Structure formats: C-alpha cells, structure tokens
Amino acid sequence: MRQGVMCRALPAIVLLALWLAGFPNALLAAPAGDASSLRKETVKKYFASCRGTAAKDAACDRTRKEAVGILKESLLTLGSTADRVHVPLILGMFKSEEVELRMAAADAVGMIGPEDQDVEAIIPATNDAVPDVRAAVSNMIGRGKGKGISLLGQRLLPHRAGRAAETPVDAAKYSMPVAPDSAYLFDSSDAAKGRLSYMAKGKSDPAQFYRAKAKKGPYKWEEFRQQYRYQLQDDEEALNQAQKSAGKQLENEKPPDPTNVQAFTEYMQRIQSVSMQGSMGRTFFDTYQHNLYGTPTVYVLEERQIGQRSYPTRYVVVYEELAFKRPGYRLAWTTVPDEALKAAQVASLKEQKEEEAHQAASKKAEEAAKKREAELDSLTKKKDAGEKKQFKKGQSDLEKELGF
C-alpha cells in the first residue's frame, strides 16, 4: 500500500524538484510518465514567461492559476503520503512568491507533522509578510510534536488576516531607533498600539546598541513596571477612555444594510478595531512569559514631563526569543496625546496621595510600635537589673548574718 502511494507521488516530486531548481527546460527532459505533457507545458510556460509578471495579462494570469493549481495538487499529494522524506522539499516551497503555494506547503507539512529538526527551516515562514500564510504556518506547527515545535507554537499568535502582503513599519516615523542587522516581526508589531518588534540576525547584540542610547536603565521588566506604575496606569486609562469615546461614536451611527457586503464588512472591521483600541488590546505585546522571553530588560530612551509626572514616552524591551533561539526586542512608545495623560492624572494623583498618606501612616504606626517595643525592652532591662541588684544585696546581707 505504501509503495503504491509513493509511486503516485513521483510526478509531484519531479514537478516540485524542477520548480525549486528553477530550470523550466528540464521539465521537457523529465522521463515519460513523470507528469502529463500538458502539465509540464503549463508549468514550463509559467516559468518561461509568466512567473512574477506584474502586467495584467489575461493569458499569463490563466497560465499562472493553472500552474499554481498543478503545484498545489503536487504539494498536497506529497503531504498525503505522511512520509517525512518529503519535508525538506516541501519546506523549500515557503520561498515561492505564490501565496497559495506557501499556504499549501504549510498544509502539506502539517499532514506529515513537523518535528524539532524542522524548526530552523520553519522559523522564517512564521514571519511571512502575508497574514494568511502566517496563520497556515501556525496551524501546521500545531500539528507537530517536540519541545521546540511546542515552544514555537506558543510563541505564535496570529491576530490579523488577509492575503495581501504587509509592509514593515518605518520606526523612524516614530523617532524610534532600530538596532543594526534586525528582522521586523509582523505578528508582534502594531504601530497603532505603539509596539514594533524585531529579531536580531547574526551575532548582533541589541542590548549593547540600546544601552548606549538609554537615558535611564537598565531595569528588569517588573522593576520598570513598579518604577513607573502610575505613569503606565495613566497611559492605560487614557487608552480606555479613547476606546469608550470611539465606541460611543460608533453606537450613534446607523449600521449599513447587511446586503451591502463591502460596507457591512468595513463596519464590522471598525467595530473590531475599536474593541482593540483599549489597554486590553495591547496585552499581547506587554506580556512577557518567562518560558518564551527569559528575563526582559528595559532601556528608557526618552522621558518627558507631562503635567505633574515624568513619563517614559519611548523605551525598548530587550529579551531572548527562546523559540527562535535569537535575541529580540520591542520598541514601545506612548500613543495617546499629552492632554489625555493629564486628564488621567487627576484620578491617579489622588490615588497616589492616598497611598502615600496610607504608607506614611503605616510607617508612623510602625515607628511608634518600634519605639514602644524599645521602651518596654528598656524598662524590662531596668527591672531585671534592679531585681538582680536587690537579689545580690539580699544575698550579701544573708551571708553577713550567717557569719560567712
């Protein structure tokens, strides 16, 4: 039964091998029976004149769709064998410019089951510019086994969808410096939330780069959260207020007719966008699990006085991408206006004063308790000393009386 499956898979292997080799003329030299003449000609034509064609050419578009369909079928045929011998060949398809083929490659490897030995080859695919490809790769990883694969699966949380390729955000627009030799991470970045993430390539050390640029730090992540707890609280409150305002505005709008698919889809997307505007929408970016990121370190790149507080308006969190086995870092900045932070200060300053008053009262009570304890200890010592002296005097009088 297994030999029969392997025989049926041979045409798929030949087509894929020739595709990856990039030699379309070799298709004609393939042994008879490896693939039908029509299929070979279709793929050859695509290689020769239609691959990567930007112009709107109806004939090429048709050829491209046919060639992609042939290769997609080949990928799934290989996946259905559940034979790991095909995994390296299929993983090579993640380099294809065709979105459909990259997604089909993820499906095929998922059918076979990725293992720890495939992690290094899979890592680049987890950062595909197309959201739907990243989602397919995430699903593929979920069907694998091994500690490395499991860790990689926990690291990936696709939160966007679509077939259009995303473009890395230019951090310079937000006055944020990017360390040399870094790779932009699509799923861990969202400029609207003030978070852009990167993975170091080669032997670059982002910690050394940002240490030289820091105004304050380094802080351990929890130390940073404690040091600036009221400032971060103000930022979260300002975000939540902006979300409420946007939500009320949306509530006052009349929803479009559901039969108008485009308008209704855009309306639902706006609702989803508003729901992610608050601080909860940023939780994914500001949660650093120890098993995924080790012990993050924070470098404050800019601190500004806003109202009655000094805020870390730009900072970077440097950590270890344990699933990727490389250093990583996340640029972070405040996205709310200064006036919104000042408004949020009103409540938090009151809370801070109450907390400080409570701490002062507690400290005073503690000092009073220590003073009472010291006085009591002193009295006890005096009493003990007095009793000891009285005892010695009594003992001496008794000895005299007895003639000793």
C-alpha positions as CSV (number, residue, x, y, z in Angstrom):
1,M,0.0,0.0,0.0
2,R,2.8,2.4,0.9
3,Q,4.7,1.6,-2.3
4,G,1.5,2.5,-4.3
5,V,1.3,5.8,-2.6
6,M,4.9,6.5,-3.3
7,C,4.5,5.7,-7.0
8,R,1.6,8.1,-7.3
9,A,3.7,10.7,-5.5
10,L,6.6,10.5,-8.1
11,P,5.1,13.1,-10.5
12,A,4.6,15.5,-7.7
13,I,8.2,15.1,-6.6
14,V,9.5,15.7,-10.1
15,L,7.4,18.8,-10.6
16,L,8.4,20.3,-7.2
17,A,12.1,19.5,-7.6
18,L,12.1,21.1,-11.0
19,W,10.2,24.1,-9.7
20,L,12.6,24.6,-6.8
21,A,15.7,24.1,-9.1
22,G,14.4,26.9,-11.3
23,F,15.1,25.2,-14.6
24,P,11.9,25.1,-16.7
25,N,13.6,23.5,-19.7
26,A,14.4,20.5,-17.5
27,L,10.7,19.8,-17.4
28,L,10.8,18.6,-21.1
29,A,13.6,16.3,-20.2
30,A,11.7,14.6,-17.5
31,P,11.1,10.8,-18.1
32,A,7.8,10.0,-19.7
33,G,5.1,9.2,-17.1
34,D,6.6,11.5,-14.5
35,A,3.9,14.1,-15.4
36,S,1.5,14.6,-18.2
37,S,2.8,16.5,-21.2
38,L,0.1,19.2,-20.7
39,R,1.0,19.7,-17.1
40,K,4.7,20.0,-18.0
41,E,4.0,22.5,-20.7
42,T,1.8,24.6,-18.4
43,V,4.5,24.8,-15.7
44,K,7.2,25.4,-18.3
45,K,5.2,28.3,-19.8
46,Y,4.7,29.8,-16.4
47,F,8.4,29.7,-15.7
48,A,9.4,31.0,-19.1
49,S,7.1,34.0,-19.4
50,C,4.5,34.5,-16.7
51,R,6.3,33.9,-13.4
52,G,6.3,37.1,-11.4
53,T,4.7,39.1,-14.3
54,A,3.3,42.3,-12.9
55,A,1.4,43.3,-16.0
56,K,-2.3,42.4,-16.3
57,D,-2.1,39.8,-18.9
58,A,-5.2,37.5,-19.2
59,A,-3.2,34.7,-20.8
60,C,-0.5,34.8,-18.2
61,D,-3.0,35.1,-15.4
62,R,-4.7,31.9,-16.6
63,T,-1.4,30.1,-17.0
64,R,-0.3,31.2,-13.5
65,K,-3.5,29.9,-12.0
66,E,-3.2,26.5,-13.8
67,A,0.5,26.1,-12.9
68,V,-0.1,27.1,-9.3
69,G,-3.0,24.6,-9.2
70,I,-0.8,21.8,-10.5
71,L,1.9,22.5,-8.0
72,K,-0.6,22.9,-5.2
73,E,-2.0,19.5,-6.0
74,S,1.5,18.1,-6.0
75,L,2.2,19.5,-2.6
76,L,-0.9,18.0,-1.1
77,T,-0.1,14.7,-2.8
78,L,3.2,14.6,-1.0
79,G,1.6,15.6,2.2
80,S,-0.9,12.8,2.0
81,T,2.0,10.2,1.9
82,A,2.8,11.2,5.6
83,D,6.4,10.4,4.7
84,R,9.0,12.7,6.3
85,V,11.4,12.2,3.4
86,H,9.4,14.9,1.6
87,V,9.5,17.5,4.3
88,P,12.8,19.3,3.2
89,L,11.4,19.6,-0.4
90,I,8.0,20.9,0.8
91,L,9.6,23.4,3.2
92,G,11.5,24.8,0.2
93,M,8.2,26.0,-1.2
94,F,8.0,28.6,1.5
95,K,10.4,30.6,-0.7
96,S,7.8,30.7,-3.5
97,E,6.3,34.1,-4.4
98,E,2.9,32.5,-4.7
99,V,0.8,32.9,-1.6
100,E,-1.3,29.8,-2.4
101,L,1.7,27.6,-2.7
102,R,3.2,28.8,0.6
103,M,-0.2,28.1,2.3
104,A,-0.4,24.7,0.6
105,A,3.2,23.9,1.7
106,A,2.1,24.6,5.3
107,D,-0.9,22.3,4.9
108,A,1.3,19.6,3.4
109,V,3.9,19.7,6.2
110,G,1.0,19.7,8.7
111,M,-0.3,16.5,7.2
112,I,3.1,14.9,7.7
113,G,3.7,16.5,11.1
114,P,6.7,18.9,11.7
115,E,9.3,17.9,14.3
116,D,12.0,19.7,16.2
117,Q,14.5,19.0,13.5
118,D,12.5,21.3,11.2
119,V,12.3,24.3,13.5
120,E,15.2,26.3,11.9
121,A,13.7,25.8,8.4
122,I,10.2,26.8,9.7
123,I,11.2,30.0,11.6
124,P,11.4,32.2,8.5
125,A,7.9,31.1,7.4
126,T,6.4,32.1,10.8
127,N,7.3,35.7,9.8
128,D,5.8,35.6,6.3
129,A,4.6,39.1,5.2
130,V,1.1,37.6,4.4
131,P,-1.2,37.2,7.4
132,D,-3.0,34.1,6.0
133,V,0.3,32.4,5.4
134,R,1.4,33.0,8.9
135,A,-1.9,31.6,10.1
136,A,-1.4,28.5,8.0
137,V,2.1,28.0,9.4
138,S,0.7,28.4,12.9
139,N,-1.9,25.7,12.2
140,M,0.9,23.5,10.7
141,I,3.0,23.9,13.9
142,G,0.0,22.9,16.0
143,R,0.0,19.5,14.3
144,G,3.7,18.8,15.1
145,K,5.4,17.3,18.0
146,G,8.5,18.0,20.1
147,K,9.6,20.6,22.7
148,G,11.0,23.0,20.1
149,I,7.9,22.8,18.0
150,S,5.6,23.3,21.0
151,L,7.6,26.3,22.1
152,L,7.3,27.8,18.6
153,G,3.6,27.2,18.7
154,Q,3.2,29.1,22.0
155,R,5.2,32.0,20.6
156,L,2.9,32.5,17.5
157,L,-0.4,34.2,18.0
158,P,-1.6,35.4,14.6
159,H,-4.1,38.3,15.2
160,R,-4.6,39.5,11.6
161,A,-6.0,38.0,8.4
162,G,-5.7,38.7,4.7
163,R,-3.9,37.6,1.5
164,A,-2.2,41.0,0.9
165,A,1.5,41.2,1.9
166,E,2.1,43.6,4.8
167,T,4.9,46.2,4.7
168,P,7.3,46.6,7.7
169,V,6.6,49.8,9.5
170,D,9.2,52.5,9.4
171,A,10.2,53.0,13.0
172,A,11.9,56.3,12.1
173,K,8.4,57.8,11.6
174,Y,8.0,57.4,15.4
175,S,11.5,58.6,16.2
176,M,12.5,55.1,17.3
177,P,15.9,53.7,16.5
178,V,16.3,50.2,15.1
179,A,19.3,48.1,16.0
180,P,21.5,47.1,13.1
181,D,21.0,43.7,11.5
182,S,17.4,43.2,12.7
183,A,14.4,41.4,11.2
184,Y,11.0,43.0,11.6
185,L,8.4,40.7,13.2
186,F,4.9,41.2,11.6
187,D,2.8,39.4,14.2
188,S,4.5,41.1,17.1
189,S,4.1,44.6,15.7
190,D,1.4,47.1,15.6
191,A,2.3,50.8,15.2
192,A,-1.3,51.9,16.2
193,K,-0.6,50.4,19.7
194,G,2.9,51.8,19.8
195,R,4.7,48.4,19.6
196,L,7.2,47.3,17.0
197,S,9.1,44.0,17.4
198,Y,12.4,42.7,15.9
199,M,14.6,39.7,16.0
200,A,18.3,40.0,15.8
201,K,20.1,38.4,12.9
202,G,23.6,37.0,13.0
203,K,25.6,37.9,16.1
204,S,24.2,41.4,16.7
205,D,23.6,42.5,20.3
206,P,20.6,44.8,20.6
207,A,21.2,45.2,24.3
208,Q,24.6,46.8,23.7
209,F,23.1,49.1,21.0
210,Y,20.3,50.4,23.3
211,R,22.5,50.6,26.4
212,A,24.4,53.3,24.6
213,K,21.3,55.3,23.7
214,A,19.4,54.9,27.0
215,K,18.5,57.9,29.2
216,K,17.7,55.6,32.1
217,G,18.0,51.9,32.9
218,P,18.6,49.1,32.5
219,Y,15.6,48.0,34.5
220,K,14.2,44.5,34.8
221,W,10.7,44.3,33.4
222,E,8.9,44.1,36.7
223,E,11.2,46.7,38.2
224,F,10.3,49.0,35.3
225,R,6.6,48.4,35.8
226,Q,6.9,49.2,39.5
227,Q,9.1,52.3,39.0
228,Y,6.6,53.8,36.5
229,R,3.4,52.2,37.8
230,Y,1.4,55.4,37.9
231,Q,2.6,56.6,34.5
232,L,1.7,53.3,32.9
233,Q,-1.6,53.3,34.7
234,D,-2.3,56.8,33.2
235,D,-1.4,55.5,29.8
236,E,-3.8,52.6,30.1
237,E,-6.6,54.8,31.4
238,A,-6.2,57.2,28.5
239,L,-6.3,54.4,26.0
240,N,-9.5,53.0,27.6
241,Q,-11.1,56.5,27.6
242,A,-10.3,56.8,23.9
243,Q,-11.8,53.4,23.2
244,K,-15.0,54.4,25.1
245,S,-15.3,57.6,23.1
246,A,-14.8,55.8,19.8
247,G,-17.3,53.2,20.8
248,K,-20.0,55.8,21.6
249,Q,-19.4,57.5,18.3
250,L,-19.9,54.2,16.5
251,E,-23.0,53.4,18.5
252,N,-24.6,56.6,17.2
253,E,-24.0,55.6,13.6
254,K,-26.6,53.6,11.8
255,P,-25.3,50.2,10.7
256,P,-25.2,49.6,7.0
257,D,-27.5,47.2,5.2
258,P,-26.1,43.7,5.6
259,T,-26.8,43.0,2.0
260,N,-24.2,45.6,1.1
261,V,-21.4,43.2,1.8
262,Q,-18.5,45.6,1.4
263,A,-20.0,48.4,3.6
264,F,-21.1,45.9,6.3
265,T,-17.7,44.2,6.3
266,E,-16.0,47.6,6.7
267,Y,-18.4,48.5,9.5
268,M,-17.6,45.2,11.4
269,Q,-13.9,45.8,10.9
270,R,-14.3,49.2,12.5
271,I,-16.1,47.6,15.5
272,Q,-13.2,45.1,15.8
273,S,-10.7,47.9,15.6
274,V,-12.4,49.9,18.3
275,S,-12.6,46.9,20.6
276,M,-8.8,46.6,20.3
277,Q,-8.1,50.3,21.0
278,G,-8.1,50.0,24.8
279,S,-5.3,48.7,27.0
280,M,-6.6,45.1,26.7
281,G,-5.8,45.2,23.0
282,R,-2.1,45.8,23.9
283,T,-1.9,43.0,26.5
284,F,-0.4,40.6,24.0
285,F,2.5,43.0,23.4
286,D,3.2,43.7,27.0
287,T,3.1,40.1,28.4
288,Y,6.5,38.5,28.6
289,Q,6.2,34.9,29.6
290,H,9.5,33.7,31.2
291,N,9.5,30.4,29.1
292,L,9.3,32.5,25.8
293,Y,11.2,35.6,26.6
294,G,13.5,34.9,29.5
295,T,14.1,37.9,31.7
296,P,13.4,41.1,29.7
297,T,15.4,44.3,30.3
298,V,14.1,47.8,29.7
299,Y,16.0,50.8,28.5
300,V,14.3,54.2,28.6
301,L,15.1,56.2,25.5
302,E,13.0,59.3,26.3
303,E,11.4,60.6,29.4
304,R,9.1,63.7,29.3
305,Q,7.4,65.9,31.9
306,I,3.7,65.9,31.2
307,G,1.5,67.6,33.7
308,Q,2.7,66.6,37.2
309,R,4.5,63.4,36.2
310,S,7.6,62.4,34.2
311,Y,6.7,59.7,31.6
312,P,8.8,57.1,29.8
313,T,7.4,58.1,26.4
314,R,9.8,56.0,24.4
315,Y,11.5,52.8,25.6
316,V,12.7,49.4,24.4
317,V,12.3,46.0,26.0
318,V,15.2,43.6,25.1
319,Y,14.7,39.9,25.7
320,E,15.6,36.4,24.4
321,E,13.4,34.9,21.7
322,L,13.7,31.5,23.2
323,A,11.5,29.8,20.5
324,F,13.7,31.4,17.7
325,K,16.9,31.0,19.6
326,R,17.9,34.6,19.0
327,P,17.9,37.9,20.8
328,G,14.8,40.0,20.3
329,Y,13.5,43.4,21.3
330,R,10.3,45.5,21.2
331,L,10.2,49.3,20.6
332,A,7.4,50.9,22.7
333,W,6.1,54.4,22.8
334,T,3.1,56.4,24.1
335,T,0.3,56.7,21.6
336,V,-2.1,59.0,23.5
337,P,-2.0,62.8,23.4
338,D,-0.4,64.6,26.3
339,E,-3.8,66.1,27.3
340,A,-5.3,62.6,27.6
341,L,-2.5,61.7,30.1
342,K,-3.1,64.9,32.0
343,A,-6.8,64.0,32.3
344,A,-5.9,60.6,33.5
345,Q,-3.6,62.1,36.1
346,V,-6.5,63.6,38.0
347,A,-7.7,60.3,39.4
348,S,-4.3,58.6,39.7
349,L,-2.7,61.6,41.6
350,K,-5.5,61.4,44.1
351,E,-4.9,57.6,44.4
352,Q,-1.1,58.2,44.7
353,K,-1.6,60.8,47.5
354,E,-4.0,58.4,49.4
355,E,-1.5,55.6,49.0
356,E,1.4,57.8,50.2
357,A,-0.7,59.0,53.1
358,H,-1.5,55.4,54.0
359,Q,2.1,54.5,53.7
360,A,3.1,57.4,55.9
361,A,0.5,56.5,58.5
362,S,1.7,52.9,58.3
363,K,5.3,53.9,58.7
364,K,4.4,56.2,61.6
365,A,2.5,53.4,63.3
366,E,5.4,51.0,62.7
367,E,7.9,53.5,64.1
368,A,5.6,54.1,67.1
369,A,5.3,50.4,67.7
370,K,9.1,50.0,67.4
371,K,9.5,52.9,69.9
372,R,7.1,51.3,72.4
373,E,8.8,48.0,72.0
374,A,12.2,49.7,72.6
375,E,10.8,51.5,75.7
376,L,9.3,48.3,77.0
377,D,12.6,46.5,76.4
378,S,14.4,49.2,78.2
379,L,12.0,49.0,81.2
380,T,12.3,45.3,81.3
381,K,16.1,45.5,81.3
382,K,16.0,48.1,84.1
383,K,13.6,46.0,86.1
384,D,15.8,42.9,85.6
385,A,18.8,44.9,86.6
386,G,17.1,46.3,89.7
387,E,15.8,42.9,90.7
388,K,19.3,41.4,90.1
389,K,20.9,44.2,92.3
390,Q,18.3,43.7,95.0
391,F,18.9,39.9,94.9
392,K,22.6,40.4,95.3
393,K,22.2,42.8,98.2
394,G,19.8,40.4,99.9
395,Q,22.3,37.5,99.4
396,S,25.1,39.7,100.8
397,D,23.1,40.6,103.9
398,L,22.2,37.0,104.5
399,E,25.9,35.9,104.2
400,K,26.8,38.6,106.8
401,E,24.1,37.5,109.1
402,L,25.3,33.9,108.9
403,G,28.9,34.9,109.5
404,F,30.2,34.0,106.2
